[in-house]
Amino acid sequence: MRTNRKNFAISLLAATLLAPMASVLTAGSASATTVGATIAAVADGQIGNGSTGPCGLGSRYLGYSAPNGPTNQHNSCASPGSNSGQSQAWCADFAGWVWNEAGVTVDGTLNDLASSFYDYGQSHGTWSSTPHVGDAVYFDSSIKGGYGHVAIVTAVNSDGTFTEVGGNESSLVGSGNNWKSAPGSQVVWSDKVYDGNGNWTGGYADVKVMGFSSPVGGTTPPPPPSSTPHSGSSGLTAASNGGYTTAWKGTDGYLWLANGNGAAISSKGNPWLLGVAANTTPSMATLSDGSWVSAWQGSDGYLWLATGTGTAITAKGNPFLLGVAPGTSPSIVALPNGGWEVAWKGQDGYLWLATGSGTNITAKGNPFLLGVSGTTSPALAALPNGGFQAAWKGGDGYLWLASGSGVNITAKGNPFLLGVVNNPALVTMPDGSFETAWKGGDGYLWLASGTGATITAKGNPFLLGVSGDTSPSIAALPSGGFETAWKGGDGYLWLATGSGANITAKGNPFLLGVANNPELVTKADGSFQAAWKGGDGYLWLASGSGINITAKGNPWLLGVAS
């Protein structure tokens, strides 16, 4: 079974709507805002996903957490622990999942039947004869025994057609991509029919458009706060809805994505089975429209980019076949103009920079041929003026700093010849200054702050040990100062807050084991989100404030590659 996209002809006249009423109701509709585009992007990102068997991707699209309202949809695969006693077609599951991913209200009106989306529209006053991007289109069966079909409207075209993406559409048997929606017009495909004995059969029920239900809720995602930071080579980013999105290399070698809040995961998956190179980690940033961009070294050794929302990928590619040094990882940040900047160690051993939008690179280069040490990776942060700040371990083993705009470096240097063991972490402040953290040559946590390539404060306060070949992560606090996380010399997760090169609070709450480099971001309210590979090999999450953890866990036991 596959998730497919189809185009259908429409009539925008209410008189052609095959429904009890003909008026167009739009009160409470979310489709008039860009949430419709978000819904469409989520649906489009699933095209091509599917599996065989009557339950299809039911276990993928149901069992989802619906924080925006309780749902009566169930797991469409009959399996131990599921909420359904039999397998079922999963088009309604898919449509509900897409809406939920976009943050709209998914409530108890929806169930496992496609017709429940008609009930949803009636209940919320959003049933309409006019399609909008993000709507659920309901196709009804023309004879008794058919369960109909529901899909997501992803485009309304100027030629009078609309485009839909729906789950469980492998039973398409006709070529009816264009047809008039006059009363009684039939869609040229046959719906599956359940015979009551646990069997699904095909070819019995022709289906036709009944109308469109617009979702309720799901506001346009606001831009991320200016204080939302990003640490070098981090696969964790603060989402504009107050939650998080994270990316990592799974134990299967593919790029995995998850989103949620605190220590809870609301959705997860490895869309498109995109390979990640050995001993590398992906980087991720939240863009100004609330979507995300990710960069990683693919299993082919090139720089890969992807954009998406939630756990759906909307675009992906490896433009220009730009090589990344083996064992190293790129760092990507969002720019104020809606685009992004990425930094990495090229296969020539030098620091490379690129800017672009979506998965397109508009400028690239390795200015000044600045060497990057061994298998270390540079850190990158965006400046408020649209430029960048970079930090890395140079070929001479010292901490290097650079600032600039686009792929042009305006300041660079290795002030104070500060020794670095591996990857420094970096964040910029609202005033354009920076804060960086790293494991020094003495094995302790070092901190420095400054501007451009100039350091104004530095030190290793409290002689806090950093474990083995691991690196700290650092984030900016909205009220000023920083929060940092690292694997301590005792093997546990350590947290500290402070300003400049001074630490005001520190600790290793709950003695949480860490296997590699923890990732950290702060949110607009001053709280933090952390993600790391635990000592058990699974993805761990924690949230809190200061050095206090209020929620922690390893939900779903998701494996993280070494």
Backbone hydrogen bonds, N-H to C=O, Kabsch-Sander energy under -0.5 kcal/mol:
donor,donor_aa,acceptor,acceptor_aa,energy
3,T,49,N,-0.9
4,N,2,R,-0.6
4,N,166,G,-1.3
6,K,164,E,-2.4
8,F,162,F,-2.9
10,I,160,G,-3.6
16,T,13,L,-1.6
17,L,14,A,-1.6
19,A,17,L,-1.8
25,L,23,S,-0.7
25,L,127,W,-1.1
26,T,24,V,-0.5
29,S,26,T,-2.2
30,A,215,P,-2.2
33,T,30,A,-1.6
36,G,30,A,-0.5
36,G,33,T,-1.8
38,T,34,T,-1.8
39,I,35,V,-2.7
40,A,36,G,-2.6
41,A,37,A,-2.4
42,V,38,T,-2.3
43,A,39,I,-2.5
44,D,40,A,-3.1
45,G,41,A,-1.9
46,Q,43,A,-1.7
47,I,44,D,-1.4
48,G,3,T,-1.9
49,N,46,Q,-2.4
56,G,53,G,-1.1
58,G,55,C,-2.3
60,R,57,L,-0.9
61,Y,57,L,-2.5
62,L,58,G,-1.9
65,S,266,S,-1.1
69,G,66,A,-1.5
72,N,107,D,-0.6
72,N,110,L,-1.7
78,A,76,S,-0.5
79,S,77,C,-0.9
82,S,79,S,-2.4
88,Q,76,S,-2.0
94,F,90,W,-2.3
95,A,91,C,-2.2
96,G,92,A,-2.5
97,W,93,D,-2.3
98,V,94,F,-2.5
99,W,95,A,-2.2
100,N,96,G,-2.5
101,E,97,W,-2.4
102,A,98,V,-1.4
103,G,100,N,-1.7
104,V,99,W,-1.9
105,T,216,V,-3.5
106,V,104,V,-0.6
107,D,105,T,-0.7
110,L,107,D,-1.6
114,A,147,Y,-0.6
116,S,113,L,-1.5
117,F,114,A,-1.9
118,Y,115,S,-0.7
119,D,115,S,-1.8
120,Y,116,S,-2.2
121,G,117,F,-2.0
122,Q,118,Y,-2.1
123,S,119,D,-2.8
124,H,120,Y,-2.5
125,G,121,G,-0.8
126,T,121,G,-2.2
127,W,121,G,-1.3
128,S,212,F,-2.6
134,G,153,V,-3.2
135,D,132,H,-2.4
136,A,213,S,-2.9
137,V,135,D,-0.6
137,V,151,A,-2.4
138,Y,136,A,-0.5
138,Y,211,G,-2.3
139,F,137,V,-0.6
139,F,149,H,-3.4
140,D,138,Y,-0.5
140,D,208,K,-2.8
142,S,206,D,-2.7
146,G,143,I,-1.6
147,Y,192,K,-0.8
149,H,139,F,-2.7
151,A,137,V,-1.7
152,I,165,V,-2.7
153,V,135,D,-2.9
154,T,152,I,-0.6
154,T,163,T,-2.8
155,A,163,T,-1.3
157,N,155,A,-0.5
157,N,161,T,-3.1
160,G,157,N,-1.5
162,F,8,F,-3.0
163,T,155,A,-2.7
164,E,6,K,-3.2
165,V,152,I,-2.4
166,G,4,N,-1.7
169,E,2,R,-1.4
172,L,169,E,-1.3
174,G,188,V,-0.6
176,G,188,V,-0.7
177,N,175,S,-2.9
185,S,182,A,-2.7
187,V,207,V,-2.7
189,W,187,V,-2.0
190,S,171,S,-0.6
191,D,205,A,-3.3
193,V,201,T,-2.5
194,Y,145,G,-0.6
195,D,199,N,-2.2
201,T,193,V,-2.5
204,Y,191,D,-1.0
205,A,191,D,-0.9
206,D,204,Y,-0.5
207,V,187,V,-0.5
207,V,189,W,-1.0
208,K,140,D,-2.3
210,M,138,Y,-3.1
211,G,138,Y,-1.1
212,F,128,S,-2.5
213,S,136,A,-2.7
214,S,126,T,-1.0
217,G,28,G,-0.5
218,G,103,G,-0.7
228,T,225,P,-2.3
234,S,231,S,-1.6
237,T,245,T,-2.5
239,A,243,G,-2.1
242,G,239,A,-1.6
244,Y,260,G,-2.2
245,T,237,T,-2.2
246,T,258,A,-2.8
247,A,235,G,-3.1
248,W,256,W,-1.9
250,G,248,W,-0.7
250,G,254,Y,-2.7
253,G,250,G,-2.2
255,L,274,L,-2.5
256,W,248,W,-3.1
257,L,269,G,-2.8
258,A,246,T,-2.0
259,N,267,S,-1.9
260,G,244,Y,-1.7
261,N,264,A,-1.3
264,A,261,N,-2.5
266,S,259,N,-2.9
267,S,259,N,-1.4
269,G,257,L,-1.8
273,L,270,N,-1.6
274,L,271,P,-0.7
275,G,273,L,-0.6
276,V,253,G,-2.3
277,A,297,Q,-3.1
280,T,277,A,-1.1
283,S,295,A,-2.9
284,M,234,S,-2.0
285,A,293,V,-2.3
287,L,285,A,-0.5
287,L,291,S,-3.0
290,G,287,L,-2.0
292,W,308,G,-2.7
293,V,285,A,-2.4
294,S,306,A,-2.8
295,A,283,S,-2.2
296,W,304,W,-1.8
298,G,296,W,-0.7
298,G,302,Y,-2.8
299,S,275,G,-0.6
301,G,298,G,-2.3
303,L,322,L,-2.5
304,W,296,W,-3.1
305,L,317,G,-2.8
306,A,294,S,-2.0
307,T,315,A,-2.1
308,G,292,W,-1.7
309,T,312,A,-1.5
312,A,309,T,-2.8
313,I,45,G,-0.6
314,T,307,T,-2.6
314,T,312,A,-0.5
315,A,307,T,-1.5
317,G,305,L,-1.9
321,L,318,N,-1.7
322,L,319,P,-0.9
323,G,321,L,-0.6
324,V,301,G,-2.5
325,A,345,K,-3.0
328,T,325,A,-1.8
331,S,343,A,-2.6
333,V,341,E,-2.5
335,L,339,G,-2.7
338,G,335,L,-1.9
340,W,356,G,-2.2
341,E,333,V,-2.2
342,V,354,A,-2.7
343,A,331,S,-2.6
344,W,352,W,-1.9
346,G,344,W,-0.7
346,G,350,Y,-2.7
347,Q,323,G,-0.5
349,G,346,G,-2.2
351,L,370,L,-2.4
352,W,344,W,-3.2
353,L,365,G,-2.8
354,A,342,V,-2.0
355,T,363,A,-2.1
356,G,340,W,-1.7
357,S,360,N,-1.6
360,N,357,S,-2.6
362,T,355,T,-2.6
362,T,360,N,-0.5
363,A,355,T,-1.5
365,G,353,L,-2.0
369,L,366,N,-1.7
370,L,367,P,-0.8
371,G,369,L,-0.6
372,V,349,G,-2.3
373,S,393,K,-2.9
376,T,373,S,-2.4
379,A,391,A,-3.2
381,A,389,Q,-2.3
383,L,387,G,-2.5
386,G,383,L,-2.1
388,F,404,G,-2.4
389,Q,381,A,-2.6
390,A,402,A,-3.2
391,A,379,A,-2.1
392,W,400,W,-1.9
394,G,392,W,-0.7
394,G,398,Y,-2.8
395,G,371,G,-0.6
397,G,394,G,-2.3
399,L,418,L,-2.4
400,W,392,W,-3.1
401,L,413,G,-2.8
402,A,390,A,-2.0
403,S,411,A,-2.1
404,G,388,F,-1.7
405,S,408,N,-1.9
408,N,405,S,-2.5
410,T,403,S,-2.4
410,T,408,N,-0.5
411,A,403,S,-1.8
413,G,401,L,-1.8
417,L,414,N,-1.7
418,L,415,P,-0.7
419,G,417,L,-0.6
420,V,397,G,-2.0
421,V,439,K,-2.6
425,A,437,A,-3.3
427,V,435,E,-2.1
429,M,433,S,-2.7
432,G,429,M,-2.3
434,F,450,G,-2.6
435,E,427,V,-2.6
436,T,448,A,-2.8
437,A,425,A,-2.0
438,W,446,W,-1.9
440,G,438,W,-0.7
440,G,444,Y,-2.8
441,G,419,G,-0.5
443,G,440,G,-2.3
445,L,464,L,-2.7
446,W,438,W,-3.2
447,L,459,G,-2.7
448,A,436,T,-2.0
449,S,457,A,-2.2
450,G,434,F,-1.5
451,T,454,T,-1.7
454,T,451,T,-2.7
456,T,449,S,-2.7
456,T,454,T,-0.5
457,A,449,S,-1.7
459,G,447,L,-1.9
463,L,460,N,-1.8
464,L,461,P,-0.8
465,G,463,L,-0.6
466,V,443,G,-2.2
467,S,487,K,-2.9
470,T,467,S,-1.9
473,S,485,A,-2.6
475,A,483,E,-2.6
477,L,481,G,-2.1
480,G,477,L,-2.2
482,F,498,G,-2.6
483,E,475,A,-2.5
484,T,496,A,-2.8
485,A,473,S,-2.3
486,W,494,W,-1.8
488,G,486,W,-0.7
488,G,492,Y,-2.9
489,G,465,G,-0.7
491,G,488,G,-2.3
493,L,512,L,-2.3
494,W,486,W,-3.0
495,L,507,G,-2.8
496,A,484,T,-2.0
497,T,505,A,-2.1
498,G,482,F,-1.7
499,S,502,N,-1.8
502,N,499,S,-2.7
504,T,497,T,-2.7
505,A,497,T,-1.6
507,G,495,L,-1.9
511,L,508,N,-1.6
512,L,509,P,-0.8
513,G,511,L,-0.6
514,V,491,G,-2.1
515,A,533,K,-3.6
516,N,533,K,-0.7
519,E,531,A,-3.2
521,V,529,Q,-2.3
523,K,527,S,-2.5
526,G,523,K,-2.1
528,F,544,G,-2.5
529,Q,521,V,-2.7
530,A,542,A,-3.0
531,A,519,E,-2.1
532,W,540,W,-1.9
534,G,532,W,-0.7
534,G,538,Y,-2.9
537,G,534,G,-2.2
539,L,558,L,-2.5
540,W,532,W,-3.2
541,L,553,G,-2.7
542,A,530,A,-2.0
543,S,551,A,-2.2
544,G,528,F,-1.5
545,S,548,N,-1.9
548,N,545,S,-2.5
550,T,543,S,-2.4
550,T,548,N,-0.5
551,A,543,S,-1.8
553,G,541,L,-1.8
557,L,554,N,-1.6
558,L,555,P,-0.7
559,G,557,L,-0.6
560,V,537,G,-2.2
561,A,249,K,-3.1
